[in-house]
């Protein structure tokens, strides 16, 4: 089987559920709608699923300026995206600028978090990506999920949504993407250059629908990949800068 795009996962709101899409436009800063929003606490610090695991069970949908959040119990909270006051978000070692999103979203998310939180929209595409605006794409070989399932003795397929990667690549050996670091990779109509590994955290242990830990992904990675020389510990997948923007669809060819 030729190397190809096996899936595309976009997360409109950081920490909330990812969803499958069939096609994206990859710009220099990544996919415009990917991680364009996030949730912040009272100190304007980004909240992720490590701090509020229940967030991963909230499914966002943004269409024609209207945002809908489907909660795990089936409740839907929706409204037009209206931007309010400006703020600066504290996330990792960066301070991206954003605007508060008015409406019913803060109430619903605060109830899940058990504390006051707000939904915000970053001012520019790419600001919400973990490794900054130069890290516009992430890639994971589909076969790596099988290797992890074996190491974790999972007894079933591992859901790729746990890892929140933009592109899954089929038709290549497990962890082939590690060999692509520093090389140009054509993916659909775009070209990316993987720059480093993606180190993993406790979010990957959470069931992507229920937000409860049910698989020891970190222990499995430590056992079968912990001794490898990688740019980040417990590596699973790679992040890349976008060298040439373009459209990418599921099924498109991938070539180094």
C-alpha positions in Angstrom: 0.0 0.0 0.0 1.4 3.4 -0.9 1.9 6.0 1.8 -1.2 8.1 2.1 -3.2 10.3 4.4 -5.2 8.0 6.6 -7.1 10.6 8.7 -7.2 14.3 9.4 -8.2 15.4 12.9 -8.9 19.0 13.7 -9.5 20.4 17.2 -11.3 23.7 16.9 -11.0 24.3 20.7 -7.8 23.2 22.5 -8.5 20.5 25.1 -12.0 19.7 23.7 -12.8 16.8 21.4 -11.1 16.4 18.0 -13.2 15.5 14.9 -12.5 13.9 11.6 -12.5 16.0 8.4 -12.0 15.0 4.9 -10.0 18.0 3.6 -8.1 20.9 5.0 -6.2 23.9 3.6 -2.7 23.9 5.2 -1.3 27.4 5.5 2.1 28.5 6.8 0.6 28.6 10.3 -1.3 25.3 9.9 -5.0 24.8 9.5 -6.8 28.0 10.2 -9.7 26.5 12.3 -7.4 24.1 14.2 -6.9 25.2 17.9 -8.2 28.7 17.1 -10.0 28.7 20.5 -9.0 27.7 24.0 -10.4 27.8 27.6 -8.7 29.9 30.2 -9.0 30.1 34.0 -9.3 33.2 36.2 -5.7 34.1 35.7 -6.0 33.8 31.9 -3.9 30.6 31.9 -4.8 28.0 29.3 -6.7 25.0 30.7 -6.0 21.7 29.1 -7.4 18.2 29.7 -4.6 17.4 32.2 -6.3 19.9 34.5 -9.9 19.2 33.4 -10.2 15.7 31.9 -13.9 16.1 31.2 -13.1 18.6 28.5 -12.2 15.9 26.0 -15.8 14.7 26.0 -17.1 18.0 24.7 -17.6 18.0 21.0 -17.4 21.5 19.3 -18.8 22.4 15.9 -18.2 25.7 14.2 -20.2 26.6 11.1 -20.9 30.0 9.6 -20.0 31.8 12.7 -22.1 29.7 15.0 -20.4 27.6 17.7 -22.1 24.5 19.2 -20.8 22.5 22.1 -22.2 19.0 22.6 -21.6 17.9 26.1 -21.0 14.2 27.1 -24.6 14.0 28.4 -26.0 15.1 25.1 -26.8 18.7 26.1 -26.0 21.2 23.3 -25.0 24.8 24.1 -24.8 27.0 21.0 -24.6 30.6 19.9 -23.1 33.1 17.5 -19.4 33.8 18.1 -19.3 37.3 19.5 -15.9 38.6 20.6 -15.6 40.7 23.7 -12.7 42.1 25.7 -9.1 41.4 24.7 -6.6 39.5 26.9 -3.2 37.8 26.8 -3.2 34.0 27.3 -0.6 32.4 29.4 0.3 29.0 27.7 3.6 27.2 28.0 6.3 29.9 27.6 4.2 32.1 25.2 1.7 34.9 25.6 -0.6 34.9 22.6 -3.3 37.6 22.3 -7.0 36.6 22.2 -10.5 37.9 22.7 -13.1 36.5 25.1 -16.1 34.8 23.4 -19.4 36.1 24.9 -22.5 33.9 25.3 -23.4 30.7 27.1 -20.1 28.9 26.6 -18.4 30.0 29.8 -21.2 28.8 32.0 -21.3 25.3 30.5 -17.5 24.9 30.6 -17.2 26.4 34.1 -19.7 23.7 35.3 -17.5 21.0 33.9 -14.3 22.6 35.3 -15.7 23.2 38.7 -14.3 26.8 38.6 -14.9 30.0 36.6 -13.5 29.7 33.1 -13.8 31.6 29.9 -13.7 30.6 26.2 -11.4 32.8 24.1 -10.4 33.0 20.5 -6.8 33.6 19.5 -6.2 36.7 17.3 -4.3 34.8 14.6 -4.4 31.3 13.2 -1.6 29.1 14.6 -1.3 30.9 18.0 -3.0 28.0 19.7 -0.6 25.3 18.5 1.5 23.9 21.3 4.9 24.5 19.7 4.0 27.9 18.2 3.0 29.2 14.9 5.9 27.5 13.1 4.6 24.1 14.1 1.7 24.0 11.6 1.3 20.2 11.2 1.7 17.0 13.2 2.1 13.5 11.7 1.7 10.0 13.1 2.0 6.7 11.3 -1.1 4.6 11.6 1.0 1.6 12.3 2.4 3.2 15.4 -1.0 2.7 17.0 -0.7 -1.1 16.5 2.8 -1.0 18.0 1.5 0.9 21.0 -1.5 -1.4 21.4 0.9 -4.4 21.6 3.2 -2.7 24.1 0.3 -1.6 26.2 -1.4 -5.1 26.0 -4.5 -3.1 25.0 -6.4 -6.1 23.6 -8.0 -3.7 21.0 -7.1 -1.0 18.6 -5.9 2.3 20.0 -8.0 5.3 19.1 -5.9 7.8 17.2 -8.0 10.7 18.8 -6.0 10.2 22.0 -3.0 11.8 20.4 -4.7 14.8 18.7 -2.5 14.6 15.6 -3.5 16.5 12.5 -2.5 13.9 10.0 -2.4 10.1 10.2 -0.2 8.4 7.6 -1.0 4.9 6.4 1.1 2.6 4.3 4.3 3.1 6.2 6.0 1.1 9.0 5.4 2.1 12.6 7.2 5.3 13.6 8.6 5.8 10.1 7.9 9.5 10.6 10.8 9.7 13.0 13.1 9.1 10.0 11.5 12.1 8.3 12.8 14.7 10.7 14.7 17.4 8.8 13.5 16.1 5.4 10.8 17.6 3.1 7.6 15.6 3.0 5.0 16.1 0.3 1.5 15.5 1.8 -1.3 16.1 -0.7 -0.8 19.5 -2.2 1.4 20.8 0.6 5.0 20.2 1.7 6.1 20.0 5.4 9.4 19.6 7.1 9.2 17.5 10.4 11.4 19.3 13.0 11.1 17.1 16.1 9.2 14.5 18.0 6.0 15.1 20.0 6.5 14.1 23.6 3.4 12.7 25.3 1.6 13.5 28.5 -1.3 12.1 30.7 -4.0 13.4 28.3 -3.2 10.4 26.0 -4.3 8.0 28.8 -7.9 9.4 28.7 -10.7 7.8 26.8 -11.4 10.4 24.1 -15.2 10.2 24.6 -15.5 9.9 28.4 -12.4 11.8 29.6 -11.4 9.0 32.1 -8.0 7.3 32.2 -8.3 3.8 30.8 -5.0 3.0 29.0 -1.4 3.4 30.3 0.0 4.9 27.1 2.9 6.5 29.0 4.0 3.3 30.6 3.9 1.5 27.3 5.9 4.3 25.6 8.5 4.2 28.4 8.9 0.5 27.9 9.3 0.3 24.2 10.5 3.8 23.2 11.9 5.3 26.4 15.5 4.4 25.6 15.4 6.0 22.1 17.2 9.3 21.3 14.3 11.7 20.6 13.9 15.5 20.8 11.1 15.1 23.4 10.6 12.3 26.0 8.0 9.6 25.4 7.8 10.5 21.8 4.9 9.5 19.6 4.6 11.3 16.2 6.4 14.4 14.9 5.6 18.1 14.5 6.5 19.9 11.3 6.7 23.4 9.9 4.8 24.1 6.6 7.2 24.8 3.8 4.6 25.0 1.0 0.9 25.6 1.8 -1.7 23.6 0.0 -4.8 21.4 0.2 -4.6 18.0 1.9 -7.4 15.4 1.7 -7.8 11.9 3.2 -6.3 9.4 0.7 -3.8 11.9 -0.7 -0.3 10.6 -1.4 2.6 11.2 1.1 6.2 11.1 -0.1 9.6 12.1 1.2 
